[in-house]
């Protein structure tokens, strides 16, 4: 019974990490080492999120035993002895989630140091290896080492300066524990800096997005704006691919079958989907092409890998955004419908269970009546949580009186030994902070390189980047959380029992400017960041600089909204013509099949397809224009990655190219 909740939390963390990786990554195509590394990084981070509240409740129980032992010397209590069960005083109720004392230290050692090795050593090398354009394992490793030379050199320089400073400081002697504390503090300080920046944005944006999503007109207008921007990205991606095809055409004309670089050119060509290869072969070769160098081929290989994925991803995002806008337009029109039955502009076959438990009547009440109020309620709840987090971040260092809201709740629960309340409140607080920080990480988009796209459209480079970010954020976030609930003795300057997590992490006492300055006062900046986010200062500044940002009644915003509305109208007409054409073909085919069966003279007999015979009265949805365009552009190699909510295609692993352990990306 003692391990029940612990095992449930461990399994829940694995399910959550696996689900996110399946949603964003492509486990069939991504390298197995990348998949395992990212899964491990996400899983260990979620393990900390789920297990740390149990460590907090266990610490409260151990502190009670310690205080009982101090007040009653005749009662021998072995707090740190995991081999025997100590006698429990009557007022110290043992939590039902309690596990032996040796479990948490061993778990935290494995989780923390594995995460640190992944984020600072392994994953940076993997990230550089995945984007390298070399054609051999040795070449890729060399490029990765060169790419990380400046990265690692800067960290070694900073660490060297810190070590010299500490060595020259009187009264401080360096040993293994001090060096480990320096490394942990440097990592956590960087993570705290990033955490405050993310929270300053997300603590405002999360409630505001929920509130705005409850307003149908606002959401639809914003979607028009986004699809207009996405149209520009799609055109740029298409132009980039066309430029690469032109370059490849010249290279193929200059490098014949007998050329030493021919096999490398073939490696690049094999990266192209079938239809792009046909387009490449149909182009007229230049008369006097210049032979390429090996270095130029490496750069071309690197650009090809990036350009193909960006184009494929933007095409998929284009289709998903169209689906969302069509749905929002359907919701807007159905809200004015008097029969209260949800009608779709484009009929989509749905699973049988969904048709039974989610009929048009229930769908109408949910989309038009219940969902807006639900989102508004969630917006109010998250707004209150955000205010509580901001207030606690500003006041957590104040010990008397205790001003932190979360510290007051945990202290009140500790007095009554209400372990269920401690675990529940701690889980709620840390889960909301995790959601705010990680949801912002998932939306980060820098030069279209680091971006997690759903529906299996995230490349290996972005997945590795997300794994690195999560590993670096989690330790700093957990230490910040322990400070908010006053369970860090080096923050409140009081001798209290530390959690096992803090004991493994250690403290940074050798540098007072970090221990007593940065880690305490820097979180107060979250107030200024939240205020700037609430006033949309960043978006307004970018808009003034010429970047496309959604800032209300701005002239550029209005133009993009109108452009997006026209784009959607054109795409809707294409979709309607495609479905009408499919309906005519289906009707003709049904009449032809009926006449062939009736007038059969023995020469031939045409029967309906199994899909048609098993779906009487229904028909398969017409292929969407964006899907047809992607299939023409990329060929069958992209079919497994083009997915919609009700139109999931089977992901056939046998069609995937074989991948060796060190195959290029």
C-alpha positions as CSV (number, residue, x, y, z in Angstrom):
1,X,0.0,0.0,0.0
2,X,2.9,2.3,0.8
3,X,4.2,2.2,-2.8
4,X,0.8,2.5,-4.5
5,X,0.7,6.2,-5.0
6,X,4.4,6.3,-5.8
7,X,4.0,3.8,-8.6
8,X,0.9,5.5,-9.9
9,X,2.8,8.8,-10.1
10,X,5.8,7.1,-11.9
11,X,3.5,5.5,-14.4
12,X,1.5,8.7,-14.9
13,X,4.7,10.6,-15.7
14,X,5.7,8.0,-18.3
15,X,2.3,8.1,-20.0
16,X,2.3,11.9,-20.1
17,X,5.9,12.0,-21.6
18,X,5.1,9.3,-24.1
19,X,1.9,10.9,-25.2
20,X,3.5,14.3,-25.8
21,X,6.4,12.7,-27.7
22,X,4.0,10.8,-29.9
23,X,2.0,13.9,-30.6
24,X,4.9,16.1,-31.5
25,X,7.5,13.7,-32.8
26,X,7.5,11.0,-35.4
27,X,8.7,7.9,-33.6
28,X,8.8,5.9,-36.8
29,X,11.1,8.3,-38.7
30,X,13.1,9.9,-36.0
31,X,16.4,8.3,-35.0
32,X,16.0,5.8,-32.1
33,X,18.7,7.6,-30.1
34,X,16.9,10.9,-30.4
35,X,13.6,9.3,-29.4
36,X,15.1,7.7,-26.4
37,X,17.0,10.8,-25.3
38,X,14.0,13.1,-25.6
39,X,11.7,10.6,-23.9
40,X,14.1,10.3,-21.0
41,X,14.5,14.1,-20.7
42,X,10.7,14.6,-20.6
43,X,10.0,11.6,-18.5
44,X,12.5,12.5,-15.7
45,X,11.3,16.1,-15.7
46,X,7.7,14.9,-15.2
47,X,8.8,12.4,-12.6
48,X,10.2,15.4,-10.5
49,X,6.9,17.2,-11.0
50,X,4.8,14.2,-9.8
51,X,7.1,12.9,-7.0
52,X,8.3,16.1,-5.4
53,X,4.9,16.6,-3.6
54,X,5.3,13.2,-2.1
55,X,8.8,14.1,-0.9
56,X,7.3,17.3,0.7
57,X,4.7,15.2,2.7
58,X,7.4,12.7,3.7
59,X,9.6,15.6,4.9
60,X,6.8,16.9,7.1
61,X,6.4,13.5,8.6
62,X,10.1,13.1,9.2
63,X,10.3,16.5,10.8
64,X,7.5,15.5,13.2
65,X,9.4,12.4,14.2
66,X,12.6,14.5,14.7
67,X,10.8,17.0,16.9
68,X,9.2,14.2,18.9
69,X,12.6,12.7,19.4
70,X,14.0,16.0,20.6
71,X,11.2,16.7,23.1
72,X,11.1,13.0,24.3
73,X,14.6,11.6,24.6
74,X,13.2,8.4,26.0
75,X,11.6,7.8,22.6
76,X,14.2,6.6,20.2
77,X,13.3,7.6,16.7
78,X,15.7,6.7,13.8
79,X,14.6,9.1,11.2
80,X,17.0,8.1,8.5
81,X,17.0,4.4,9.2
82,X,15.2,2.7,6.3
83,X,15.8,-0.9,7.5
84,X,13.4,-0.7,10.5
85,X,10.1,0.9,11.1
86,X,10.6,3.4,14.0
87,X,7.9,3.8,16.7
88,X,5.5,6.5,15.6
89,X,4.3,9.1,18.2
90,X,0.5,9.4,18.5
91,X,0.4,12.9,17.1
92,X,2.6,12.1,14.1
93,X,0.3,10.4,11.6
94,X,2.1,8.4,9.0
95,X,1.1,9.5,5.5
96,X,-0.4,6.7,3.4
97,X,1.9,7.8,0.5
98,X,5.0,7.2,2.7
99,X,7.8,5.2,1.2
100,X,11.1,4.0,2.8
101,X,13.6,6.8,3.3
102,X,16.1,5.3,0.8
103,X,13.8,5.6,-2.2
104,X,13.8,9.4,-2.6
105,X,17.6,9.9,-2.4
106,X,18.3,7.2,-4.9
107,X,15.6,8.4,-7.2
108,X,16.7,12.0,-7.1
109,X,20.4,11.1,-7.8
110,X,19.5,9.1,-10.9
111,X,17.0,11.6,-12.2
112,X,19.0,14.8,-11.5
113,X,22.4,13.7,-12.7
114,X,21.0,11.9,-15.8
115,X,19.1,15.0,-16.7
116,X,22.1,17.2,-16.2
117,X,24.3,14.9,-18.4
118,X,21.7,14.9,-21.1
119,X,21.1,18.7,-21.2
120,X,24.7,19.8,-20.8
121,X,26.7,17.1,-22.5
122,X,24.8,14.6,-24.7
123,X,21.9,16.5,-26.2
124,X,24.0,19.5,-27.4
125,X,26.2,17.1,-29.4
126,X,23.1,15.2,-30.7
127,X,21.5,18.5,-31.7
128,X,24.6,19.5,-33.7
129,X,24.9,16.0,-35.1
130,X,21.3,16.0,-36.3
131,X,21.6,19.2,-38.4
132,X,25.1,18.4,-39.8
133,X,25.2,18.0,-43.5
134,X,28.2,15.7,-43.7
135,X,27.9,12.3,-45.4
136,X,29.7,10.1,-42.8
137,X,29.5,9.5,-39.1
138,X,33.0,10.8,-38.6
139,X,32.2,14.0,-40.5
140,X,29.1,14.5,-38.6
141,X,30.9,14.1,-35.3
142,X,33.6,16.5,-36.3
143,X,31.0,19.1,-37.3
144,X,29.2,18.6,-34.0
145,X,32.4,19.1,-32.0
146,X,33.3,22.2,-34.0
147,X,29.8,23.6,-33.5
148,X,29.9,23.0,-29.8
149,X,33.5,24.3,-29.3
150,X,32.4,27.9,-28.7
151,X,29.4,26.7,-26.6
152,X,31.6,24.6,-24.3
153,X,34.4,27.0,-24.3
154,X,32.3,29.8,-22.9
155,X,31.1,27.6,-20.1
156,X,34.6,26.5,-19.3
157,X,35.7,30.1,-19.2
158,X,32.9,31.1,-16.8
159,X,33.6,28.1,-14.6
160,X,37.4,28.9,-14.6
161,X,36.7,32.5,-13.5
162,X,34.4,31.2,-10.7
163,X,37.0,28.7,-9.5
164,X,39.8,31.3,-9.4
165,X,37.5,33.7,-7.5
166,X,36.6,31.1,-4.9
167,X,40.2,29.9,-4.6
168,X,41.4,33.4,-3.8
169,X,38.6,34.1,-1.4
170,X,39.8,33.7,2.2
171,X,38.2,31.1,4.4
172,X,37.0,28.9,1.5
173,X,38.6,25.7,0.5
174,X,37.7,23.8,-2.7
175,X,36.7,20.1,-2.4
176,X,34.5,17.7,-4.3
177,X,31.3,18.9,-2.7
178,X,32.1,22.6,-3.3
179,X,32.8,22.0,-7.0
180,X,29.6,20.0,-7.3
181,X,27.7,22.9,-5.6
182,X,29.3,25.4,-8.0
183,X,28.2,23.3,-11.0
184,X,24.7,22.8,-9.6
185,X,24.3,26.5,-8.8
186,X,25.5,27.7,-12.2
187,X,23.0,25.4,-13.9
188,X,20.1,26.4,-11.5
189,X,20.9,30.1,-11.8
190,X,20.7,29.9,-15.6
191,X,17.4,27.9,-15.2
192,X,16.0,30.4,-12.8
193,X,16.7,33.3,-15.2
194,X,14.9,31.4,-18.0
195,X,12.1,30.4,-15.7
196,X,11.3,33.9,-14.6
197,X,11.2,35.1,-18.2
198,X,8.8,32.3,-19.2
199,X,6.6,32.8,-16.1
200,X,6.4,36.5,-16.7
201,X,4.9,35.8,-20.1
202,X,2.8,32.7,-19.4
203,X,1.2,33.8,-16.1
204,X,-0.6,36.5,-18.1
205,X,-1.1,34.8,-21.4
206,X,-2.5,31.5,-20.1
207,X,-5.6,33.1,-18.5
208,X,-5.9,35.7,-21.3
209,X,-5.9,33.0,-24.0
210,X,-8.6,31.0,-22.2
211,X,-10.7,34.1,-21.9
212,X,-10.2,35.1,-25.5
213,X,-10.9,31.6,-26.7
214,X,-14.4,31.9,-25.1
215,X,-15.1,34.8,-27.4
216,X,-15.9,33.4,-30.8
217,X,-15.5,36.6,-32.8
218,X,-12.1,37.3,-31.3
219,X,-10.8,33.7,-31.9
220,X,-12.0,33.7,-35.5
221,X,-10.4,37.1,-36.2
222,X,-7.1,36.0,-34.7
223,X,-7.3,32.8,-36.8
224,X,-7.7,34.9,-39.9
225,X,-4.6,36.8,-38.9
226,X,-2.6,33.7,-38.2
227,X,-3.4,32.0,-41.5
228,X,-2.4,35.2,-43.4
229,X,1.0,35.0,-41.7
230,X,1.2,31.3,-42.3
231,X,0.5,31.9,-46.0
232,X,3.6,34.0,-46.1
233,X,5.6,31.3,-44.4
234,X,4.3,28.7,-46.9
235,X,5.3,30.8,-49.9
236,X,8.8,31.4,-48.4
237,X,9.2,27.7,-47.8
238,X,8.2,26.9,-51.4
239,X,10.6,29.4,-52.8
240,X,13.4,27.9,-50.6
241,X,12.7,24.5,-52.0
242,X,12.6,25.7,-55.5
243,X,16.0,27.4,-55.1
244,X,17.4,24.2,-53.7
245,X,16.0,22.2,-56.7
246,X,17.7,24.7,-59.0
247,X,21.0,24.3,-57.2
248,X,20.6,20.5,-57.3
249,X,19.9,20.6,-61.0
250,X,23.2,22.4,-61.6
251,X,25.1,20.0,-59.3
252,X,23.6,16.9,-61.0
253,X,24.6,18.3,-64.4
254,X,28.2,18.9,-63.3
255,X,28.6,15.6,-61.3
256,X,28.2,12.6,-63.5
257,X,28.1,8.9,-62.6
258,X,31.9,8.6,-62.7
259,X,32.6,11.7,-60.6
260,X,34.0,11.1,-57.1
261,X,31.2,13.2,-55.5
262,X,28.4,11.5,-57.4
263,X,27.5,9.2,-54.4
264,X,27.2,12.3,-52.2
265,X,24.9,13.9,-54.7
266,X,22.8,10.8,-54.8
267,X,22.5,10.9,-51.0
268,X,21.0,14.4,-51.2
269,X,18.6,13.4,-54.0
270,X,17.4,10.4,-52.0
271,X,16.2,12.9,-49.3
272,X,13.7,14.3,-51.8
273,X,10.2,12.8,-52.0
274,X,9.1,11.1,-55.2
275,X,7.3,14.0,-56.7
276,X,10.1,16.5,-56.1
277,X,12.5,14.1,-57.7
278,X,10.3,14.0,-60.8
279,X,10.3,17.8,-60.8
280,X,14.0,17.8,-60.5
281,X,14.5,15.4,-63.4
282,X,12.1,17.3,-65.6
283,X,14.1,20.5,-65.3
284,X,16.5,21.5,-68.1
285,X,20.1,21.3,-67.1
286,X,22.4,24.4,-67.5
287,X,24.8,24.3,-70.4
288,X,28.1,24.8,-68.5
289,X,27.6,24.0,-64.9
290,X,30.4,24.6,-62.4
291,X,31.5,21.5,-60.5
292,X,30.8,21.8,-56.8
293,X,33.3,21.4,-53.9
294,X,32.8,18.9,-51.1
295,X,32.1,21.7,-48.6
296,X,29.4,23.2,-50.8
297,X,27.8,19.7,-51.1
298,X,27.8,19.5,-47.3
299,X,26.1,22.9,-47.0
300,X,23.6,21.9,-49.7
301,X,22.8,18.7,-47.8
302,X,22.2,20.6,-44.6
303,X,19.9,23.2,-46.3
304,X,18.0,20.4,-48.1
305,X,17.2,18.6,-44.8
306,X,15.9,21.8,-43.2
307,X,14.0,23.2,-46.2
308,X,12.1,20.0,-46.8
309,X,10.9,19.7,-43.3
310,X,10.0,23.3,-43.0
311,X,7.9,23.1,-46.2
312,X,6.2,19.9,-45.1
313,X,5.5,21.3,-41.7
314,X,4.1,24.6,-42.9
315,X,1.8,22.8,-45.4
316,X,0.5,20.6,-42.6
317,X,0.0,23.6,-40.3
318,X,-1.8,25.3,-43.1
319,X,-4.3,22.5,-43.4
320,X,-4.8,22.3,-39.6
321,X,-5.4,26.0,-39.4
322,X,-8.0,25.8,-42.2
323,X,-9.8,23.0,-40.3
324,X,-9.8,25.2,-37.2
325,X,-11.2,28.2,-39.1
326,X,-13.9,26.1,-40.8
327,X,-14.9,24.8,-37.4
328,X,-15.0,28.3,-35.9
329,X,-17.2,29.6,-38.8
330,X,-19.5,26.6,-38.3
331,X,-19.8,27.5,-34.6
332,X,-20.6,31.1,-35.4
333,X,-23.3,30.1,-37.8
334,X,-24.8,27.4,-35.6
335,X,-25.2,29.8,-32.7
336,X,-27.8,31.6,-34.7
337,X,-29.5,28.3,-35.7
338,X,-33.0,27.9,-34.1
339,X,-33.2,24.0,-34.3
340,X,-30.2,23.6,-31.9
341,X,-28.6,20.8,-34.0
342,X,-25.0,21.4,-35.0
343,X,-24.5,21.5,-38.8
344,X,-21.1,21.1,-40.4
345,X,-20.3,22.8,-43.7
346,X,-18.2,19.9,-44.7
347,X,-19.5,16.5,-43.5
348,X,-16.8,14.3,-42.0
349,X,-17.3,10.6,-41.2
350,X,-17.0,10.1,-37.4
351,X,-16.5,6.9,-35.3
352,X,-19.5,5.1,-34.2
353,X,-19.0,5.8,-30.5
354,X,-18.7,9.4,-31.2
355,X,-21.9,9.5,-33.2
356,X,-23.7,7.8,-30.3
357,X,-22.3,9.8,-27.4
358,X,-21.7,13.1,-29.2
359,X,-24.8,13.6,-31.4
360,X,-25.5,17.0,-33.1
361,X,-27.7,18.1,-30.2
362,X,-25.0,17.6,-27.6
363,X,-22.4,19.1,-29.9
364,X,-24.5,22.2,-30.3
365,X,-25.0,22.7,-26.6
366,X,-21.3,22.2,-25.9
367,X,-19.9,24.4,-28.7
368,X,-22.5,27.2,-28.5
369,X,-23.4,27.2,-24.8
370,X,-21.3,25.2,-22.4
371,X,-17.8,25.6,-23.8
372,X,-17.7,29.4,-23.6
373,X,-18.7,29.5,-20.0
374,X,-16.3,26.6,-19.2
375,X,-13.4,28.5,-20.7
376,X,-14.4,31.7,-18.9
377,X,-14.5,29.8,-15.6
378,X,-11.1,28.2,-16.3
379,X,-9.7,31.7,-17.2
380,X,-10.9,33.0,-13.8
381,X,-9.3,30.1,-12.0
382,X,-6.0,30.3,-13.8
383,X,-6.0,34.1,-13.2
384,X,-6.3,33.6,-9.5
385,X,-3.5,31.0,-9.6
386,X,-1.4,33.4,-11.5
387,X,-2.0,36.2,-9.0
388,X,-1.1,33.8,-6.1
389,X,2.1,32.8,-7.9
390,X,3.2,36.4,-8.5
391,X,2.4,37.4,-5.0
392,X,4.3,34.4,-3.5
393,X,7.3,35.1,-5.8
394,X,7.5,38.6,-4.5
395,X,7.0,37.8,-0.8
396,X,8.5,34.3,-0.3
397,X,11.7,35.6,1.4
398,X,9.6,37.2,4.2
399,X,9.6,34.8,7.2
400,X,7.8,36.9,9.8
401,X,5.0,37.5,9.0
402,X,4.6,34.8,6.4
403,X,3.2,36.5,3.4
404,X,3.5,33.8,0.7
405,X,0.0,32.4,0.1
406,X,1.4,28.9,-0.7
407,X,3.6,28.9,2.4
408,X,0.6,29.7,4.6
409,X,-1.4,26.9,3.1
410,X,1.3,24.3,3.5
411,X,2.1,25.5,7.1
412,X,-1.5,25.3,8.1
413,X,-1.7,21.7,6.7
414,X,1.5,20.8,8.5
415,X,0.1,21.8,11.9
416,X,-2.8,19.4,11.4
417,X,-0.7,16.8,9.6
418,X,-3.1,16.9,6.7
419,X,-0.9,15.1,4.2
420,X,-3.6,14.8,1.6
421,X,-3.9,18.6,1.5
422,X,-0.1,19.1,1.3
423,X,0.2,16.7,-1.6
424,X,-2.8,18.1,-3.4
425,X,-1.8,21.8,-3.0
426,X,1.8,21.1,-3.8
427,X,0.8,19.1,-6.9
428,X,-1.6,21.9,-8.1
429,X,1.0,24.7,-7.6
430,X,3.9,22.9,-9.3
431,X,1.7,21.5,-12.1
432,X,0.5,25.0,-12.9
433,X,4.0,26.4,-12.9
434,X,5.1,23.5,-15.1
435,X,2.2,24.1,-17.5
436,X,2.9,27.8,-17.7
437,X,6.6,27.4,-18.3
438,X,6.4,24.4,-20.6
439,X,3.5,25.7,-22.7
440,X,5.6,28.7,-23.4
441,X,8.5,26.5,-24.4
442,X,6.2,24.6,-26.8
443,X,5.4,28.0,-28.4
444,X,8.9,29.2,-28.8
445,X,9.7,29.9,-32.4
446,X,13.2,31.2,-33.2
447,X,13.9,31.7,-36.9
448,X,11.6,28.7,-37.6
449,X,14.2,26.3,-36.1
450,X,13.0,25.7,-32.6
451,X,9.3,24.9,-32.9
452,X,7.2,22.0,-31.7
453,X,4.6,21.4,-34.3
454,X,1.8,18.9,-33.5
455,X,0.7,15.9,-35.7
456,X,4.2,14.4,-35.8
457,X,5.7,17.4,-37.6
458,X,8.5,18.3,-35.2
459,X,12.0,17.6,-36.5
460,X,14.7,16.0,-34.4
461,X,16.6,19.3,-34.0
462,X,13.6,20.9,-32.3
463,X,12.8,17.9,-30.2
464,X,16.3,17.8,-28.8
465,X,16.1,21.5,-28.1
466,X,12.8,21.1,-26.1
467,X,14.4,18.2,-24.1
468,X,17.4,20.4,-23.2
469,X,15.1,23.3,-22.2
470,X,12.9,21.1,-20.0
471,X,15.9,19.5,-18.2
472,X,17.4,22.9,-17.5
473,X,14.1,24.4,-16.3
474,X,13.0,21.6,-14.0
475,X,15.6,21.8,-11.2
476,X,15.4,25.6,-10.9
477,X,11.6,25.4,-10.9
478,X,11.5,22.9,-8.1
479,X,13.9,24.8,-5.9
480,X,11.8,27.9,-6.6
481,X,8.7,26.0,-5.6
482,X,10.3,24.9,-2.4
483,X,11.2,28.5,-1.6
484,X,7.5,29.5,-2.2
485,X,6.3,27.0,0.4
486,X,9.2,27.9,2.9
487,X,10.9,24.5,2.7
488,X,14.3,25.8,1.8
489,X,16.3,26.7,4.9
490,X,18.8,28.7,3.0
491,X,16.1,31.1,1.8
492,X,14.1,31.6,5.0
493,X,17.3,31.4,7.2
494,X,15.7,28.9,9.6
495,X,16.8,25.4,10.6
496,X,14.2,23.1,9.2
497,X,14.4,19.6,7.8
498,X,15.2,19.6,4.1
499,X,13.5,17.5,1.5
500,X,15.5,14.7,0.0
501,X,15.5,16.6,-3.3
502,X,17.2,19.6,-1.7
503,X,19.7,17.4,0.0
504,X,20.7,15.9,-3.3
505,X,20.7,19.2,-5.1
506,X,22.7,21.0,-2.4
507,X,23.1,24.7,-1.8
508,X,25.3,27.4,-3.2
509,X,27.0,28.9,-0.1
510,X,30.4,29.7,-1.6
511,X,29.0,32.7,-3.6
512,X,27.0,35.0,-1.5
513,X,25.9,37.2,-4.4
514,X,24.0,34.2,-5.9
515,X,22.8,32.6,-2.7
516,X,21.5,35.9,-1.0
517,X,21.0,38.1,-4.0
518,X,20.1,36.7,-7.4
519,X,18.1,33.7,-6.2
520,X,16.0,35.8,-3.8
521,X,15.5,39.1,-5.5
522,X,15.5,38.2,-9.2
523,X,12.1,36.4,-9.0
524,X,10.6,39.8,-8.1
525,X,11.1,40.9,-11.7
526,X,8.2,38.6,-12.6
527,X,5.9,41.5,-11.7
528,X,7.4,43.8,-14.3
529,X,7.4,41.1,-16.9
530,X,3.7,40.3,-16.2
531,X,2.9,44.0,-16.5
532,X,4.7,44.3,-19.8
533,X,2.9,41.2,-21.1
534,X,-0.5,42.5,-19.9
535,X,0.1,45.7,-21.8
536,X,1.4,43.8,-24.9
537,X,4.5,46.0,-24.9
538,X,6.6,43.4,-26.7
539,X,4.0,42.9,-29.5
540,X,3.5,46.6,-29.9
541,X,7.3,47.2,-30.1
542,X,7.6,44.4,-32.7
543,X,4.7,45.8,-34.7
544,X,6.3,49.3,-34.7
545,X,9.5,47.7,-36.1
546,X,7.6,46.2,-39.0
547,X,7.0,42.6,-37.7
548,X,3.5,41.2,-38.1
549,X,1.8,41.1,-34.6
550,X,-1.8,40.9,-33.6
551,X,-2.4,44.2,-31.8
552,X,-6.1,44.9,-32.0
553,X,-7.1,47.7,-34.4
554,X,-3.6,48.3,-35.9
555,X,-3.7,49.0,-39.6
556,X,-1.3,46.1,-40.4
557,X,-3.4,43.8,-38.3
558,X,-6.6,44.8,-40.0
559,X,-5.0,44.2,-43.4
560,X,-3.8,40.8,-42.5
561,X,-7.2,39.8,-41.0
562,X,-8.9,40.9,-44.3
563,X,-6.3,38.9,-46.3
564,X,-6.8,35.8,-44.1
565,X,-10.6,36.1,-44.6
566,X,-10.2,36.1,-48.4
567,X,-7.8,33.2,-48.2
568,X,-10.3,31.1,-46.3
569,X,-13.0,32.0,-48.8
570,X,-10.9,30.8,-51.7
571,X,-10.0,27.6,-49.8
572,X,-13.6,27.0,-48.9
573,X,-14.6,27.3,-52.6
574,X,-11.9,24.8,-53.5
575,X,-13.1,22.4,-50.9
576,X,-16.7,22.7,-52.0
577,X,-15.8,22.2,-55.7
578,X,-13.8,19.1,-54.7
579,X,-16.6,17.6,-52.7
580,X,-19.2,18.4,-55.5
581,X,-16.9,16.7,-58.0
582,X,-16.5,13.7,-55.7
583,X,-20.3,13.5,-55.2
584,X,-20.8,13.5,-59.0
585,X,-18.2,10.8,-59.5
586,X,-19.7,8.7,-56.7
587,X,-23.2,9.0,-58.1
588,X,-22.0,8.0,-61.6
589,X,-20.0,5.1,-60.2
590,X,-23.0,3.8,-58.3
591,X,-25.3,4.0,-61.4
592,X,-22.5,2.3,-63.4
593,X,-22.1,-0.5,-60.9
594,X,-25.9,-1.0,-60.7
595,X,-26.2,-1.2,-64.5
596,X,-23.2,-3.5,-64.7
597,X,-24.6,-5.9,-62.2
598,X,-28.1,-5.8,-63.9
599,X,-26.9,-6.1,-67.4
600,X,-24.1,-8.6,-66.8
601,X,-23.6,-10.7,-69.9
602,X,-20.7,-12.8,-68.6
603,X,-17.9,-10.5,-69.9
604,X,-17.3,-8.7,-66.7
605,X,-19.0,-7.8,-63.4
606,X,-18.3,-4.6,-61.5
607,X,-19.0,-4.7,-57.7
608,X,-19.0,-1.8,-55.3
609,X,-15.9,-1.2,-53.3
610,X,-15.8,-2.7,-49.8
611,X,-15.7,0.8,-48.3
612,X,-18.9,1.8,-50.1
613,X,-20.7,-1.5,-49.4
614,X,-19.9,-1.2,-45.7
615,X,-20.9,2.4,-45.4
616,X,-24.4,2.6,-46.9
617,X,-25.7,6.1,-46.9
618,X,-22.3,7.7,-46.2
619,X,-19.3,8.5,-48.3
620,X,-15.6,9.1,-47.7
621,X,-14.7,12.7,-47.4
622,X,-13.1,14.4,-50.4
623,X,-9.4,14.8,-50.2
624,X,-8.8,18.2,-48.9
625,X,-7.2,20.7,-51.3
626,X,-4.2,21.2,-49.0
627,X,-3.7,17.4,-48.8
628,X,-3.9,17.0,-52.5
629,X,-1.4,19.9,-52.9
630,X,1.0,18.3,-50.4
631,X,0.7,14.9,-52.0
632,X,1.5,16.4,-55.4
633,X,4.4,18.3,-53.9
634,X,5.9,15.6,-51.8
635,X,4.5,12.3,-53.1
636,X,3.5,9.2,-51.1
637,X,6.4,9.6,-48.7
638,X,4.5,12.2,-46.7
639,X,1.2,10.5,-46.5
640,X,1.7,9.1,-42.9
641,X,2.4,12.6,-41.6
642,X,-0.6,14.4,-43.0
643,X,-3.3,14.0,-40.4
644,X,-6.5,15.6,-39.3
645,X,-8.8,15.1,-36.4
646,X,-11.1,12.6,-38.0
647,X,-9.0,11.5,-41.0
648,X,-6.0,9.7,-39.6
649,X,-4.2,7.6,-42.1
650,X,-2.5,4.4,-41.2
651,X,1.1,4.8,-40.4
652,X,2.8,1.9,-42.1
653,X,6.2,1.3,-40.8
654,X,7.1,-1.0,-43.7
655,X,7.1,2.0,-46.0
656,X,9.7,3.8,-43.9
657,X,13.3,3.7,-45.1
658,X,15.5,1.6,-42.9
659,X,17.5,3.6,-40.4
660,X,20.8,2.4,-39.0
661,X,22.2,3.4,-35.6
662,X,24.4,6.1,-37.2
663,X,22.5,6.9,-40.3
664,X,22.4,10.6,-41.3
665,X,19.2,12.6,-40.6
